Amino acid sequence: MNNHQISYMHRKMVSFRHFAMAIAVAMLLAACSTTKRQQVSIQSAVDISFSADSAYAYCAAQCQFGPRVMNSKAHDDCGAWIAAQFERHGYSVEQQSASLKGYDGTVLRSTNIIARRDTAHGERLLVCAHWDSRPWADNDADSAQWHKPVMAANDGASGVAVMLELARIINSHDSLPVPVDFVCFDAEDWGIPQWSDADADGNTWALGAQHWAALLGSHNYRYAVLLDMVGGQGARFYREGYSIQYARSVVDRIWDAAAAIGYGSFFVHADGGYVTDDHVPLNEVANIPAVDIINYYPDCRQSSFGPTWHTVSDDMQHIDRNTLQAVGQTLVQLLYSVY
């Protein structure tokens, strides 16, 4: 860790940087070139619609299993259901099973769900999310809830829901310029709870992604996009620190794609803090330029990840179709555009 980096606990984002007037002026002067780039994208907007209703239904279906906590029947049943949905949309599915050790020594029966098609093609893109639920609502305002599991409608199910809708679209519109693989990472949310006396350790999070990245070896992925908490009410997406550090050009493509199709208000052109998430081992171990699309609530006192993050209120009542639409349509624009 050098002087230009900051160590963070899982998903503890630093406050956004306040730019001096000189930088603001420089950004204003650069607006012409940015506008020109966005106008080019607008002229080539993709004529394929993402269905927020479909994504919402995929999200609700996962929640009907209950909290998908590691080593539970709900977890295993939902994993089988997710794999079946990808297969229904024309994907071949590999279930990468492993016994991983949690922060407290618990052996976690982990399964990364890997969906591929068009395997003969060389270069590929990757879209991913985690599908497990947080075992403890350790950020709930009510301490009596801290040891209860989280339904994880947003923090888990929303990302998988967007991917399943994208898989359905790809199965119906096979004109992708580059094939897209999907990975649902497991064991992401078993990191050290806030009520634990254990020392903070970022490596206790994203266990499934760490395992996948370590086994990947050589690859032909151009870049990866991670979807984490992409369905919350009032969500906005700022440019995450590790994403900028490792995949700045991909960040620019995503945020430009959002602006080009009218979702610039959701994808804020401001740099954020660093988040320990599944994209970190993709960048640092697998050497895949990976971007984290993750919500940020700068004015929320309870958590910068929103009022439902790691609480018992992370349920379907707090999922917004408008957020799912903004993220999903932006991904359609990105994946079906030629870069």
N, C-alpha and C positions, 0 to 999 in steps of 0.2 A: 504494500500500500504506500504510494508516494504522497508528496505534499499536495498534489492536485486532486486527490481522491479522498472521500469521506466514508467512514464505515457506518453502516446503517443496520438497525434491526429490520426484520421482515416488514416491508411495505411502510416504513417510516420515511416519508418524503421530506426533503428539506423545503423550507419556504422558498417560493419562487423569487428569482433575482429581480431586483428593481433596477431598471436600466437608467443610466444617466441621460441627460438631455442630448448629449452628443450622439449617443447610440440611437436614440429615438430619431434624431435628424437623419442619421445614416440609413436607418430602416425606411424612412420616408423617401429618401432619394432612390432607394432600391425598389420602390413600389412599382415603378414602370416595368422593369424586367419581370417581376413576379406576376403582374397583371397580364403581361403578354403570354407567359407560360400557361396561366390559367385559361386564357382565352383560347389557346390552341387545344387544351383539353376539352373545353366546352364544345368546340366544333366536332370533336370525335367522341362525344358522350356515348356510352354503351346503351343500346336499346334492349336491355334485359332487366326485368323488374325483380327485385328482392321482395319476398312476402313477409312482412312483419307478423301477420296473423299466423303463418305457418311456423315461424321461429318461436312465437309465443307458445304455440301448442307443443312444440318440441320441449320447450323449457318446462311447461306444466307437466308434461308426461314424465320427465325425470323426477320432479318433485313428488309425484304420486307414489313413487317407491319409498318416500320418506327420506331422511338424511342419509346420504351415501357415504357413511363413515367407514373407514377402513375396517376390514375383518367382520363386516356385518352382512346379513342376508340381503338387505336393501342395496348395499353396494354391489354385491355380486350379481343380483338380478338386474339392476340397472345397467351394469357393464355389458351383460349379454344382450340387453335391449338395444343399447347404443350400437354394438357391433352389427346386430341384425338390420338396423336402419341404414347403415353404410352399405351393407350388402344389397339391400333392397334398391339402393340407388346406383348399383352397378360397380361397387368397389369391392376389391379383394381385401379381406381383413386378416391381419396378424395380431394375435393377443400375446404381448410380450410379458410373460409372468416372471416375478422375482420375489424373493423374500428379503425385504429391506428392513433395516433397524431404525425405529423411531428414536427421538431424543431421550426417551425414558427406558430404552432397551426393548420396547415392545416390538415383536416381529410382525411386520405388516405384509399381508398377502396382496402384493401390488400387481396391477395389470395395466400396461400401456396399450391402448387400442390404436393400431396403425392401419390406416386405410389407403390403398393405392389403386390406380388404374393406369392404363397406357404405359406399362412398365418398360416397353421397348424404347421409349423416347429417352434421350440423353438428359439434358438439363431439365430441372424441375423446380417448382415452388412448394413451400410448406406452410400450412396454416395449422395452428395448434391451440389448445386450451387445456385446463385441468378439469377433471370430472368428479373428483372426490369432494366430500363435504368436511368442513371444519368440525372436529369432534367436540369443541368447547366454545360456547358463546362468551369468550373471555373479555370481549370489549362491550358487553351489554351494560347499560346504565344501572341495571339491577343486579347486584352481586349474587342474588339467589339464583340467577340464570347462568352463571359462569361455567358450570359443569354440565350444562345441557348441550346437545348437539345442535348444529346450525342447519336449517333446511337448505341453504345455499342456492336459492333461486338465481341470485345475481352472481355470487362469488363461486362460480363453477358452472351451473346449468346454463346460464345465458351464453357463454362462449361456445359450449358444445351445441346449443340450439342454433346459433348462427352458422356453425360449420355444417350441421346436418341440412339446413336449408340451402347452403351453398352446394353441397353434394347433390341435392335434388335438382338444382338449377343446372349444374354441370352435366348431369345425366340427360337433361332435356336439351341442352345447348352445347354440343360437342365441338364448338369452334374456339376453344381455348388456344391462345398462341403458345403457351407452355403448360404442360400437365401440372396438376395440383395434387399433392398428397396431404392427408390429414393425420394428426396424432392427438389423441386424448391422453394427456399425462395423468398418472395416478400419484397418490401420496404427496401431493403438493402442500396440503394444508395441515400436516401433522407437526408443524413447527412448535417450538417452545411456547406454552401459553403464558399470558401475562401474570397469572397467579402463581407460576412455578418459581422455585428458588434456583433453578438451573441457570447457569451462565448463558447469556445471549450468544447464539451461534447461528449465523445465516445458513450454514450447511444443513440444518435440521429441516429446512423447507425445500420444496421442489425436488423431492427424492426420486420420483419417477423420471423427471427430466434429466437429472444427473445420471441415472442409470442408462437411459436411452442414449444420451450424448457420449457416455464412456464406451458404449458398445458399437457406435455407428461406424467408426473407421472412416475410410474414404467415402466421399459422397459427391453428388452432382446437384446439390441444392443451390440455386442462385441466391435466394434469401428466404427468411421465415417471418411470419407474422403471428404473434401471440395475442389471443383475445382473452382478457381477464376483466370480469365485471363490466360487461358491455350492454346491460339491459336496465340499469337503475334509473329511477325517476330523477330528472334534473341533472343527469350525468354530463360531464364535459371531459374531453380528452386532451391533455397537454403532452408535449413531447418529452418523453422520459429520458433520463440521463444516460443510462447504458445504451439505449437505442441510438442516441445521437453519437455516443462515443464509438460504437462499432458499426453502425449502419445508417449514417446520416443521409445518404442518398435515397435510401428506402423510406426513411421518415419523410423526406421531402415529397416523394412520389405519393405516399398515402395522404398526407395533408393537402397536397395540391389536388388529388383526386376528389377529396371531400369538398373542397372549395368549388371545384369545377361543376359539381352536380347539386350545389345548393346546401351543403351540410357544413359549411365553414364555421357556423356558430357552435357546432358540436366539437369540431377539431380545432382547438384554439392554437393560434400561432404564437405560442410562448413556451419557453424551455422550462422543464420541471426538474424535480429531484430524481435521485437514483432509487430504484425499487428492486429489492431482491425478489426475483420471480423466475418462472420457468425459462425465460429467454437468456438468463445469465449463463447457465451451462451450455446452451446452444452457441452462444457467442464465444465463450472462453474455453470450452472443451471441444465441441464439435466444429468450431470455426465456421459457423454459419452466420452471416450477418442477419441478426434477428431484432425485430422491433416489437415492443410491448404496447399494445393499445389497451390502456387501463384508465379507469375513471379517476378524477381528482376533484375534490370539493374544497376549494380554498377557504370558504367561510364556514365550514361545518366544525363546530367545537368538539363534537364527539369523536370524529375521525376525519382525516383528509380524504379517506376513501368512502365517505358518506355515512349517514346516520344508521344504516343497517349493517355495516361491515362487522362481521364476527359477532352478530347479535341474533337473538331469536326472531327478530323482525325481518331477516333476509328471506322473505317469502314472496309468493306470486302477487300479493297485493301491492308490492313495491316495484314490480316490473313494468316498464313503460314500452309500449310498441314503438313509439317515436324514436327512442334510443336504439332499439333493435334495428329499426329501419335505417337510421343514419349510418350505423356501423356496417350493416349488411350490404346496403347499396354502395357504400364506399368500397367495400371489398370486391363487389361485382365489377365496379368501374376499374379497380386496380388490376384484377386478375384477367379481365378480358381486353385490356388495353395493351398495345405493343410498346415495350420500353426497350 
